[in-house]
Amino acid sequence: MFTVSEKFNVIVHSLIVDDPYIEEKVLSPIADIKFIPNDKRDDFYKAVFKAHGIIIADRKINSNTIKNMNRCKVISRQGVGVDNIDVDEARKNNIVVTNVPDYCTEDVANYTVASILSITRHIHIYNKYVKEGIWSVESPFSTNKLPPIRRISTQTLGVVGYGKIAKAVVDKMKNFNVNILVYHPRIKEEFKEEEVKFVDFERLLKESDIITLHIPLTEETRYMFDIEAFKTMKNTSFLVNTSRGAVVKEEDLYTALKERLIAGAAIDVMEEEPPKKDNPLLKLDNIIITPHMAFLSEDSYEEMRIKAAENVKKVLLKAKTIL
């Protein structure tokens, strides 16, 4: 039997951790921390079989690894999703899988608002031309054939999804007096009390001037935005994607931007990360692409690490025996 006087063994192995001082602060009363740098992949896979708890970020843990983790009680992911962990196999082996779904809500929402304002006011295009020596307020329209700039309060924002981040975006955008439509693949009963207008997908595509995506990648949402969706959107509209790359079919997005089926886009996620150097989206001016950093801030990192460690602590404290 395990008693409080004994200590668990917890491995910290993450691309965002150089010094496990945060994890040690949270877990040291109940666990000994073994820190394995992210570039020591083989060392990690050798060590997991003796661990009671594991903290990871993007390292994959497949079914074969899990089957041999006889002592493990919890795998804690520093991040929102658990795509890199075989959750079904973990469940079969009585291993709890945890994540941190809310650590970057404010950060991603702020990124989304910043992207909306940047692309609708053509800030990235003006910046490009000024650096090239072109000082002209007409440059985005005369050279790039972009639509006229309109006040954000005269436009309609379409929000796809209605989780924590989407709700935070809606709350922030209400301050700009923008008209807001929301499409959620599965409307929940509690949403009926919300002061937003829920519409079907086709209406959202047709009426929105800006569409922002906040949905998980599932078989239902994969390539949700394809050429047919882009043809339905206004040719003056903009797309923002901070969800998952494969929610948008990239080759169709390229066609839509190139042929001006839509006016522009800002994306923080791609189907392949990093993208290949010959990815045609990289050659377009009417798109902003950032390296999956919408979540990024010193504050979000600290919150994520603390919560991931606390998840381990909660599970281990409930453990009655060590196998």
WOFEN-V286767 format. One line per field, one symbol per residue. phi: phi as a letter, one per 20 degrees, with the letter a starting at -180 (. if undefined). burial: I if it has 24 or more other ideal C-beta (glycine too) atoms within 12 Angstrom, else O. Layout:
phi->???
burial->???
//
This chain:
phi->.edffecfdcedbbfdddbeffffffdgfcbeedecgfeegfffffeffdeebcdcddffceffffgdefefdbddeereecfecfffffffeldedcbcfcfcgfffffgffffgffffdlfffggffffenddbfegfefeelefgfcgffeddddddobegfgfffgfffffelefcdcdcgcfegfffefecdecffffgffdeeccddbcfecffeglgddfffffffffdecccccecgffdfffffggfffemfceabccdccfccffffeffffeeeebdccelcgffagffgfffffffffffgffffefdcdf
burial->OOOOOOOIIIIIIIOIIOOIOIIIOIIOOIIOIIIIOOOOOOOIIOIIOOIIIIIIIOIOIOOOIIOOIOIIIIIIIIIIIIOIIOOOOIOOIOIIIIIIIOIIIIIIIIIIIIIIIIIIIIOIIIOOIOOOOOOOOOIIOOOIOIIOIOOIOOIIIIIIIIIOIIIIIIIIIOOOOIIIIIIIIOOOOOOOOOOIIIIOIOOIIOIIIIIIIIIIIOOOIOIIIIOOIIOIIIOIIIIIIIIIIIIIIIOIIIIIIIOOIIIIIIIIIIIOOOOOOOOOIOOIIIIIIIOIOIIOOOOIIIIIIIIIIIIIIOIIIOIOOOO
//
